[in-house]
Amino acid sequence: MKKIFVAGHNGMVGSAIVRQLESQGDVEITTRSRVQLDLTNQQAVSEFFADSGIDQVYLAAAKVGGIHANNTYPAEFIYQNLMIECNIIHGAYKAGVQKLLFLGSSCIYPKLAPQPMQETALLTGTLEETNEPYAIAKIAGIKLCESYNRQYGVDYRCVMPTNLYGPHDNFHPENSHVIPALLRRFHEAALRGDSEVIAWGSGKPMREFLHVDDMAAASIHVMELDKTIYDANTEPMLSHINVGTGVDCTIRELVETVAKVTGFNGNIVWDTTKPDGAPRKLMNVDRLAALGWQFSYSLEAGLKNAYHWFLVNQDNFRG
């Protein structure tokens, strides 16, 4: 039986990975809360690995947030993420852990990367300014894995997800990402019987969204691939793999689907004085498809699932 450490098990991605690993029934899952183990403390992490007999690591722990949080706390975003990555990757190596999966982010790619974004776009241009410290930390995590593979012969892999949503997402009214923010706004508007909801921009930009359960399934799929197959679909100095649907939608389509899922029957008014952002952000997922993985949740089905979880847990999101 494999003993697997899921770092960040209370987060959206980590909890989804734990759920799917538990359904397999042939693993022993090890987790630690922040109170039990400070992942930014090198000595504590080193001692944890030395004492735990871990076989595999899913590194889903990270400090994450939206544009406002990234702009307000850039030092915390780069410091905490660098420390978490360095401590876990080095601690795992010292303890003899041969297999590790590092979860990154699509923000590692240049702001003006050609669409859809390929793995080869990494380090070819300037990053988006608002989350550059976070993106640099995630790039460092990729390079840590690549360097330890090259120098020490371990098998540390990297997956880069597109925009994620689903159970255990952050539904805070100010600090959440676009899908949980929209689900909450339209839910509350429907409860109040509002005649309209104002949406920012023109609705024309296109974005890609992936349900977190699909992300977890893809992560486990990539982790369990035979090394020969994995290596044949990556490069020694470009070992990360994009994870997404390869399908995008307009923000207008997203908003209209959220309205349908939440039962909002009023008008959607587009405030075109607000910025649209980048016209398109889509991942090229050819590598992942070649490795035999395909997403399962359509956007509407995924939104229904996320909305159901919000309804069950909405008492935790008051205020």
C-alpha positions as MATLAB code, in Angstrom:
seq = 'MKKIFVAGHNGMVGSAIVRQLESQGDVEITTRSRVQLDLTNQQAVSEFFADSGIDQVYLAAAKVGGIHANNTYPAEFIYQNLMIECNIIHGAYKAGVQKLLFLGSSCIYPKLAPQPMQETALLTGTLEETNEPYAIAKIAGIKLCESYNRQYGVDYRCVMPTNLYGPHDNFHPENSHVIPALLRRFHEAALRGDSEVIAWGSGKPMREFLHVDDMAAASIHVMELDKTIYDANTEPMLSHINVGTGVDCTIRELVETVAKVTGFNGNIVWDTTKPDGAPRKLMNVDRLAALGWQFSYSLEAGLKNAYHWFLVNQDNFRG';
ca = [
       0.000    0.000    0.000;
       1.359    3.419   -1.008;
       1.667    6.086    1.668;
       0.754    9.405    0.051;
       1.185   12.880    1.524;
      -1.276   15.443    0.147;
       0.048   18.886    1.045;
      -2.797   21.401    1.093;
      -5.557   18.871    1.722;
      -7.973   21.502    3.052;
      -7.836   23.555   -0.141;
     -10.063   23.166   -3.188;
      -7.585   21.106   -5.220;
      -6.042   19.190   -2.339;
      -9.407   18.108   -0.954;
     -10.480   16.915   -4.410;
      -7.297   14.851   -4.732;
      -7.918   13.322   -1.303;
     -11.506   12.394   -2.255;
     -10.373   10.639   -5.415;
      -7.452    8.852   -3.779;
      -9.762    7.606   -1.012;
     -12.100    6.138   -3.623;
      -9.253    3.942   -4.899;
      -8.978    2.148   -1.586;
      -5.374    0.977   -1.982;
      -3.568    3.956   -0.465;
      -2.780    5.363    2.956;
      -3.285    9.122    2.861;
      -1.296   11.373    5.170;
      -2.322   14.992    5.752;
      -1.282   17.785    8.081;
      -3.149   20.984    8.916;
      -1.346   24.317    9.177;
      -1.483   24.023   12.955;
       0.129   20.565   12.816;
       2.826   21.420   10.268;
       4.064   24.838    9.121;
       5.157   24.189    5.540;
       7.244   27.370    5.510;
       9.389   25.934    8.351;
      12.242   23.983    6.777;
      13.212   22.057    9.888;
       9.625   21.049   10.665;
       9.041   19.812    7.113;
      12.363   17.955    7.056;
      11.531   16.207   10.336;
       8.049   15.323    9.074;
       9.443   13.563    6.002;
      12.189   11.852    8.000;
       9.609   10.353   10.380;
       6.686    9.580    8.045;
       7.841    7.001    5.467;
       6.075    8.801    2.604;
       6.095    7.140   -0.860;
       4.446    9.884   -2.946;
       3.673   13.580   -2.570;
       0.949   15.716   -4.146;
       2.093   19.306   -3.626;
      -1.188   21.227   -3.747;
      -0.374   23.593   -0.878;
      -0.027   27.254   -1.842;
      -0.981   30.773   -0.870;
      -3.570   31.770   -3.457;
      -5.886   34.689   -4.123;
      -7.405   36.986   -6.691;
      -6.052   40.169   -8.271;
      -6.729   42.304   -5.187;
      -4.912   39.915   -2.850;
      -1.966   39.517   -5.234;
      -1.642   43.292   -5.548;
      -1.967   43.916   -1.821;
       0.300   41.155   -0.474;
       2.979   40.485   -3.147;
       5.714   39.766   -0.579;
       3.597   37.126    1.145;
       2.673   35.504   -2.169;
       6.250   35.090   -3.369;
       7.799   34.272    0.031;
       5.266   31.732    1.271;
       4.986   29.892   -2.040;
       8.753   29.722   -2.513;
       9.259   28.422    1.016;
       6.520   25.798    0.734;
       7.912   24.480   -2.560;
      11.543   24.486   -1.476;
      10.850   22.807    1.850;
       8.576   20.066    0.497;
      10.583   19.247   -2.633;
      13.932   19.210   -0.832;
      12.504   17.457    2.236;
      10.943   14.773    0.031;
      14.231   14.252   -1.811;
      16.239   13.956    1.422;
      13.773   11.372    2.742;
      14.099    9.263   -0.405;
      10.688   10.062   -1.914;
      10.966    9.196   -5.602;
       7.571   10.441   -6.864;
       6.100   13.910   -6.431;
       3.506   15.948   -8.331;
       3.727   19.747   -8.195;
       0.612   21.764   -9.028;
       1.257   25.106  -10.658;
      -0.912   27.649  -12.437;
      -1.592   28.928  -15.941;
      -0.326   32.344  -14.807;
       3.223   31.041  -15.374;
       2.793   31.904  -19.055;
       3.575   35.323  -20.543;
       0.812   37.928  -20.561;
       0.808   37.972  -24.359;
       1.455   34.268  -24.975;
      -0.024   32.980  -28.268;
      -3.405   31.271  -27.816;
      -3.985   28.502  -26.994;
      -1.014   28.555  -24.595;
       1.483   25.744  -25.100;
       3.969   24.429  -22.554;
       6.776   25.827  -24.726;
       5.555   29.393  -24.020;
       7.166   29.283  -20.559;
       9.804   32.026  -20.075;
       9.271   33.486  -23.551;
       7.848   36.859  -22.473;
       6.748   39.264  -19.733;
       4.337   38.010  -17.079;
       1.033   39.603  -16.098;
       2.000   42.395  -13.663;
      -0.761   41.833  -11.123;
       0.341   38.315  -10.152;
       4.005   38.292  -11.201;
       5.373   37.385   -7.708;
       3.017   34.388   -7.488;
       3.816   33.322  -11.057;
       7.576   33.526  -10.431;
       7.172   31.314   -7.360;
       5.270   28.754   -9.435;
       7.916   28.861  -12.185;
      10.536   28.257   -9.505;
       8.589   25.168   -8.418;
       8.716   23.787  -11.951;
      12.442   24.438  -12.169;
      13.011   22.836   -8.772;
      11.339   19.645   -9.979;
      13.256   19.680  -13.262;
      16.567   20.297  -11.490;
      16.076   17.548   -8.916;
      15.078   15.144  -11.677;
      18.182   15.995  -13.691;
      20.673   15.964  -10.823;
      19.263   13.282   -8.516;
      17.269   11.023  -10.836;
      13.965   11.366   -8.982;
      10.591   11.467  -10.737;
       9.021   14.825   -9.850;
       6.267   15.906  -12.258;
       4.397   19.177  -12.785;
       0.858   19.979  -13.923;
      -0.411   23.464  -14.804;
      -4.196   23.855  -14.431;
      -6.426   26.383  -16.128;
      -9.064   28.311  -14.122;
     -10.526   25.941  -11.527;
     -13.840   25.922   -9.670;
     -15.950   23.528   -7.621;
     -16.490   22.278   -4.049;
     -14.392   24.006   -1.360;
     -13.899   27.077   -3.544;
     -13.639   30.502   -1.926;
     -17.028   32.253   -2.059;
     -15.943   35.375   -0.167;
     -17.766   38.404   -1.654;
     -14.531   40.386   -2.168;
     -11.675   37.897   -2.493;
     -13.127   35.122   -4.673;
     -12.471   34.267   -8.311;
     -14.964   34.801  -11.105;
     -17.137   31.661  -10.893;
     -17.744   31.581   -7.120;
     -18.241   35.359   -7.162;
     -20.863   35.059   -9.910;
     -22.635   32.101   -8.295;
     -22.975   33.998   -5.035;
     -24.070   37.279   -6.662;
     -26.745   35.653   -8.802;
     -27.919   33.432   -5.947;
     -28.394   36.455   -3.676;
     -30.027   38.461   -6.483;
     -32.484   35.616   -7.095;
     -33.303   35.430   -3.367;
     -33.999   39.170   -3.236;
     -36.016   39.073   -6.440;
     -33.791   41.666   -8.108;
     -34.875   42.750  -11.569;
     -31.302   42.982  -12.878;
     -27.677   42.120  -12.194;
     -24.851   44.257  -13.517;
     -21.946   42.378  -15.111;
     -18.589   43.969  -15.856;
     -17.298   44.545  -19.372;
     -18.689   43.554  -22.731;
     -18.956   39.808  -22.092;
     -16.829   39.132  -25.178;
     -13.544   37.881  -23.628;
     -13.105   34.103  -23.713;
     -11.989   31.976  -20.779;
     -11.493   28.283  -20.028;
     -12.790   26.655  -16.845;
     -12.124   23.208  -15.352;
     -14.043   21.525  -12.545;
     -11.741   20.689   -9.645;
     -12.761   17.008   -9.653;
     -11.500   16.807  -13.224;
      -8.284   18.501  -12.099;
      -7.853   15.903   -9.359;
      -8.491   13.054  -11.794;
      -5.945   14.484  -14.240;
      -3.372   14.921  -11.459;
      -3.681   11.301  -10.357;
      -3.618   10.157  -14.000;
      -0.363   12.039  -14.641;
       1.194   10.858  -11.377;
       0.438    7.199  -12.125;
       1.648    7.190  -15.731;
       4.540    4.904  -16.531;
       7.729    6.998  -16.535;
       8.588    5.970  -20.085;
       5.216    7.220  -21.345;
       5.432   10.434  -19.316;
       8.957   11.213  -20.479;
       8.010   10.546  -24.094;
       5.416   13.331  -23.906;
       7.590   15.899  -22.129;
      11.111   17.245  -22.444;
      13.939   17.105  -19.876;
      13.970   20.895  -19.509;
      10.213   21.339  -20.050;
       8.577   18.747  -17.859;
       5.258   20.408  -17.046;
       1.917   19.468  -18.600;
      -1.093   21.743  -19.097;
      -4.372   20.575  -17.590;
      -7.628   21.965  -18.936;
     -10.557   21.266  -21.185;
      -9.108   22.819  -24.327;
     -12.553   24.434  -24.697;
     -13.393   28.024  -23.801;
     -16.514   30.160  -23.629;
     -17.300   33.854  -23.628;
     -17.836   35.596  -20.311;
     -21.358   36.322  -21.561;
     -22.007   32.583  -21.976;
     -20.594   31.946  -18.506;
     -22.779   34.614  -16.886;
     -25.911   33.411  -18.671;
     -25.240   29.834  -17.561;
     -24.706   30.973  -13.956;
     -28.034   32.832  -14.105;
     -29.749   29.669  -15.368;
     -28.167   27.442  -12.705;
     -29.030   29.800   -9.833;
     -32.581   30.442  -11.040;
     -32.132   34.163  -11.656;
     -34.808   35.333  -14.101;
     -34.060   39.061  -14.294;
     -32.033   41.042  -16.806;
     -28.258   41.002  -17.148;
     -26.914   44.509  -17.773;
     -23.372   44.806  -19.152;
     -21.338   47.734  -17.821;
     -19.040   48.360  -20.781;
     -17.218   51.142  -18.914;
     -15.484   48.375  -16.946;
     -12.376   46.660  -18.412;
     -12.549   43.348  -20.241;
      -9.043   42.094  -19.528;
      -7.231   39.845  -21.983;
      -9.403   38.882  -24.974;
      -8.655   35.167  -24.607;
      -6.940   32.737  -22.216;
      -6.980   29.110  -23.326;
      -4.642   26.197  -22.602;
      -3.281   23.876  -25.262;
      -3.923   20.405  -23.816;
      -2.559   18.280  -26.667;
       0.086   16.709  -24.424;
      -2.476   15.673  -21.838;
      -4.761   14.256  -24.530;
      -1.849   12.241  -25.919;
      -1.424   10.781  -22.430;
      -4.989    9.467  -22.510;
      -6.927   11.908  -20.318;
     -10.148   13.788  -21.105;
     -12.314   16.032  -18.907;
     -15.789   14.859  -17.874;
     -17.705   17.902  -16.566;
     -19.444   20.217  -19.027;
     -19.599   23.844  -17.878;
     -23.286   23.672  -16.933;
     -22.938   20.352  -15.101;
     -19.880   21.630  -13.262;
     -21.606   24.870  -12.264;
     -24.598   22.908  -10.941;
     -22.247   20.801   -8.834;
     -20.415   23.858   -7.472;
     -23.694   25.668   -6.764;
     -25.074   22.663   -4.892;
     -21.971   22.604   -2.697;
     -22.361   26.338   -2.036;
     -26.008   25.882   -1.022;
     -25.123   23.113    1.417;
     -22.252   25.127    2.915;
     -23.492   28.710    2.543;
     -23.700   29.290    6.293;
     -19.884   29.329    6.201;
     -19.918   32.262    3.762;
     -22.021   34.801    5.624;
     -20.922   38.436    5.540;
];
